[in-house]
Amino acid sequence: MAANIDLDPDENFLNLVTDSSSCYLTENDLHDFFHFDDKLCFNVLHVNCRSLNRNFEALQNLLSSVSGKLSVIAVSETWLTELSQDTFNLSGYTFASKCRTNKIGGGVGLYIDSTIDYKICSEVSFVSDSIECIFVELQQESSSNIIVGCVYRPPNTDVSIFNIELLTILNKIEGKKSRPTIIAGDFT
């Protein structure tokens, strides 16, 4: 699911521009969905890429069908390793990722608009058997900083353990002085 976030500096809040149900978009729908003409809009896209190595060109093609620059592109199932995580660069974006170290597959990452300063929230960015996640805090000049994360639940893992770990993460984030938080990912 993709979502637009409308930043309102006068009201200091985020307005999610979507409905409460999941929406599926075709490549042709992307231009109309995002609000690139509104400079205050914060646009986030999540893609489960099932191997950046195999599908990086497809990701680039998808992004070429978008008429503007996204603020953040969250990717799950990157299948990257510590040796390959710096290999797949998108022009105009910086990449932050968390890779599995004990087995192949999985992994999460965030392509962040290179004009946005950020820091990795290391206390809530990790890979375990039941959850894989990376969170960054985006530095905003005219409004509150924004926390953006990508979360992945590996298949055939215990949903209750995933929920406990996610709740722990959310509690840690809540302690960050009410920062607006966007979580993208694959939780199924």
Sequence and secondary structure as in RCSB ss.txt:
>XXXX:A:sequence
MAANIDLDPDENFLNLVTDSSSCYLTENDLHDFFHFDDKLCFNVLHVNCRSLNRNFEALQNLLSSVSGKLSVIAV
SETWLTELSQDTFNLSGYTFASKCRTNKIGGGVGLYIDSTIDYKICSEVSFVSDSIECIFVELQQESSSNIIVGC
VYRPPNTDVSIFNIELLTILNKIEGKKSRPTIIAGDFT
>XXXX:A:secstr
  EEEEEETTTTEEEEES SS     GGGHHHHS TT TTEEEEEEEE S HHHHHHHHHHHHHTSSS  SEEEE
E     TTTTTS   TTEEEEEE  SSSSS  EEEEEETTS EEE GGG EE SS EEEEEEE  SSS  EEEEE
EE  TT  HHHHHHHHHHHHHHHHTTTS  EEEEEE  
